[in-house]
Amino acid sequence: MRSLTFDEVFAILSAVRWSAAELARLRAWLAGAVHPDECIALIEQAARGRPCPHCRCPRSHRCGQASGLQRFRCLGCRRSYNALTGTPLARLRKKERWLDYLQCVLGRGPVTPTQLFACLQPVLAADVLLVSDAAAVYRRFAARAGISHEVVNATAGGRARGAIHIQNVNGWHSRFKTWLVRFRGVASHYLSSYSGWQRLLDARQLTTPAKCLCAAARPG
């Protein structure tokens, strides 16, 4: 069976009358669509002009390729290196998935209506009752999705109204955090890398996977 060309797929999509929820799902999918070569290009761009990571000599020449990356040989110490040598990402595999992984790291901060439509709306029945905290984003989402909505405002002392509560969700969050505790204790050799990554995340400047990748691939 012949595969459709991009132009054919685009023509089909252009003829569809999209609902708001369907557009949100399409935008979310497109935002995560990454070509494998894009990650390599970003890494090479971030490391362009860097000196030798072994001796800091600025002179080098091209020396083949390995793992999809251009290799260089230093004219000072004669050692070879690539764009990731000396960075926290050196020797990691599956570069074609790195931008997807970084997107998960960036899933921080308050939830947005677009995220709710892309992830929550498709799994909700039409007659569902959504129970949430007092965040306004849930009210806007429920109104646009046409579903019933009840608010539990814990900060005002209203933890439950009969069967209406969010304690199951809070309990799941607690169990999930407890499960993550067992992964404490990274090797001391990499503590500076973990600390640097945490500082970058807390600064909230790395707002896209591409920015995260370039920051991690940039030495120092």
FENLIN-V614904 format. One record per backbone hydrogen bond with DSSP energy under -1.0 kcal/mol. NH is the residue of the N-H (numbers start at 1). CO is the residue of the C=O. Records with the same first field share a line. If there is no record, write none. Layout:
# FENLIN-V614904
NH->CO ; CO
This chain:
# FENLIN-V614904
9->5
10->6
11->7
12->8
13->9
14->10
15->11
16->13
23->19
24->20
25->21
26->22
27->23
28->24
29->25
30->26
31->27
38->35
41->37
42->38
43->39
44->40
45->41
46->42
47->43
50->47
52->57
56->52
61->73
63->71
66->69
69->66
71->64
72->81
73->61
74->79
75->59
81->72
85->82
87->84
90->87
92->89
97->94
98->95
101->97
102->98
103->99
104->100
105->101
106->102
107->104
108->106
116->112
117->113
118->114
119->115
120->116
121->116
123->120
124->121
128->125
130->148
132->150
138->135
140->136
141->137
142->138
143->139
144->140
145->141
146->142
147->142
148->128
150->130
152->132
154->152
157->154
158->153
159->157
161->164
164->161
170->166
171->167
172->168
173->169
174->170
175->171
176->172
177->173
178->174
179->175
180->176
181->177
183->180
184->181
190->187
191->188
194->190
195->191
196->192
197->193
198->194
199->195
200->196
201->197
202->198
203->199
204->201
207->205
212->208
213->209
214->210
215->211
216->212
217->213
